[in-house]
Amino acid sequence: MSRQLASKWRKTAALMKYPVAAVHIPQTKAFNSGNLLHMLSRYGMVYIKPIVGGGGYGVIRVSASVGAYRYTHMKTTRSFASFSEMYSSLVRVKARRRYLIQQGIHLATIQGRPVDYRVKVVKTERGWVFRSLVGRLARPGLCVTNLSKGGTMLSGRRALGLSLPHISGRHKRREMRSLTLTCTYIMESQFPGVGQLGFDYGLDYSGKIWILEVNTRPQ
């Protein structure tokens, strides 16, 4: 039976110990008013996510610009004149569970819809083997790409070609596989017993690979 880990915080913290992985991880902090204000002032856009949960459930995008604060939950976007007003509303809307704040990455898009990537590996008698590398295109109007939220699955090759036509898709697929193996060995060393892993990657317009999440029960 493959070991499962629900906490996004524990998995992120494990990878952050290793510089080779840490450079690919968006800044992540515990959810509270002070951390949210600081990260909005630094990055302009962040995501808040339940520490335990999957399928895109409860994920909210929060942004700040001159004189306005906004959050988007599913297809609804609300705007506020002050941080305190926005934060009070956000606390009422989010699920009643612990959250983290993740630096917002402006993902490469296809026709304005964000796309990310799921790379799945499974441990066999021959060691770790790749099962899939696919793109996930967000449903129109949504900021999450999960298939359970109406996202569309594409081949990794097609997703890269449509979203980053100026970058070698073959090179990026090779880079994702290499990063996956590195992080898989880190995860196995930190959490003995894991037998399958799903890495969610986002690529910005420069082609940099960001580790958005690691799943121990990938769908």
N, C-alpha and C positions, 0 to 999 in steps of 0.2 A: 504494500500500500504506500503510495507516494505521500511524503510529508506535505502538509498544506500550511500556509502562513497567510492569515487574513490581513495583518497590519501593514499598510503601506509605509508607515513610519519606520518599522523595524527593517523592512527590505531596503528602503532608501538609505537608512543609516549604515547598513552593512556595506553597501556599495560605496558610500562616501568615504569609507576608510582607505580606499585604494585610489590613488591619483589617476590611474589609467581609466577608471570608471567615473570618478568624481567630475572630471572636466566635461562630461556629457550630461550631467544631472542639473536641471534647473534649480536655482536656490529654493529651498523648502524650509518653512517655519511653521510652528504651531499657530493655530488660528486664535487670534485675539485682536482687540482693537488697535493696540500699539503696533503689533507686527503688520497688520493689514495696512495701516496708514503709511508705515515706513516703506513697505514693498511697493505700494501704489506710487509713492513719490519717487521711488528709484526706477521702477519698470513701466509704470503707466497702465499696465494690464496684468492681472494675475488670475489664477483659477483657485477656487477653494473646493476641496474634495473631502468626502468622508474618509477617515483613516481606515475604516473597515467598510467594504462595499465594492460592488462591481457593476458592470453593465452600463456605466455612465450615470447611474442613479445618484442624484444629489449634487452633481457637479455644477458649479455656478461660475460664470466669468464676471469679473469685476474690473472696471476701468475708471480712470480719472483723466480729465483734461481740464483746461482752464475754466474754472467756474462751474464744473459739473462732475458728478460722480454717477456711475451707472453700474447696474448688474443685469446680467441676462441669465434667466433660469428657464430651460427649455426654449420656447419660442417667445417668451415675454421679456421685454427689456424695460426697466424702470430707471428714470433719471431723477437726480436730487441736487439741490443747490449746495448742500453741505455734507461733509463726511459723516457727521453725527446722525443726520437724518437717514442717510443711506445705510449706515451700520445698524441702526435700530430696526429698519425694515428687513435687512438681510438676516438678522438674527431670528426674526419671526418666520421667514420663509424657509430657511435651511432646515434640513432634517435634524431631529433631536438626537444627535450623536456627535462624537468628537471629530473635528475637522483639522486639516492642514492647509497651508497656503503655499501654492507653487508659482514660481515666476512664470509669467505668461510668455509663451513662445509663439511668434507670428508664423504659423505653419504655411508652407507652400500650398497653393490651392489649385483646384480645377474648376474653372468657371465660377470663381468666388467661393467655392465650397472647400473647407479644409480637408486635407488628407493626411492620414498617418499610416503606420505599418505595424503589423503583428508578425513577429518571428517566433515560431514554436519549435522547441527541442524536447526530445524525450530520451531518457536513459534506457539503453538496452544492454544485452550481454556483450555487445561490441563497443559499449561506451555511449556517449551522447551523439545523437543523430538529429539532423534537421528534418522536420516534418512539413514546414510550410514557411513561406515569406510572401505575405499578401498585403495589398493596400486596402485601406478602408476610407471611403469617401463619405463625408457627412451628408445627411439628409438636408435638402435646402432649408435654410433658416436656422439650423442648429449649429452649436459649436462643438458638440460631441460626435464622434464618428462611429460609435458602437453600432453593430448590426442590429442589436435588440432595440435600438432607438431609430431604426429606419435607415442606417448607413448602408452603403453599397460596397460589396467586395470586388476588388480588381486584382489582377495579377500585379506583383511588385514591379515587373518590367513596365507594364502599361501605366501604372500610377506614377512612376518616376518620369516616364517619357512625357506624360501630359502636364505634370506639375512643375518639372524642372528640365525643360527641353535643352537648356544650355549646359547641362552637367551630364557626365557619363553615367548612365543608369547602371551599366555593368560594374563600374568602379564602386558605386554606392551600394549595390547589393553585396559585393565582396566585403566592403567595409562593415556593413551591418552584420554579416555572418561572423566576421572576425571579432567584432565587439561582443556579439552574442556569446561566442565561445569563452572569451575572457571573463565576461560577467557570470556565465554559467559556472565556471570553476570557482569563482568567488562565492557565489550563492551556495554551492555544494560544500565549500569549506566552512562557511558560516552556519549553514543549516543542514547538517548531515541527514540524509534520508529523502531529500527532494528528488523526484523522479521525472517531473515534467515542468517546463517553464515556458511562459509566454512573455516575450519582451515587446512592449509597445514603444515604438520610436516615432518621433516627429522630426521632420527636416525643415529648416527655415530656408529662405530664398538663397542664402549663400551655400546651401548644401550641408551645413553642419548637422550632425545627428545628435538628437537629444533623447535621453531615456526618460520617457513620460511615466512609465509604470512597469512593474514586474508582477506577473501572475503565476501562482503555483497551481492553479486549476484553470488553465486556459481553455476557452471554448473553441 
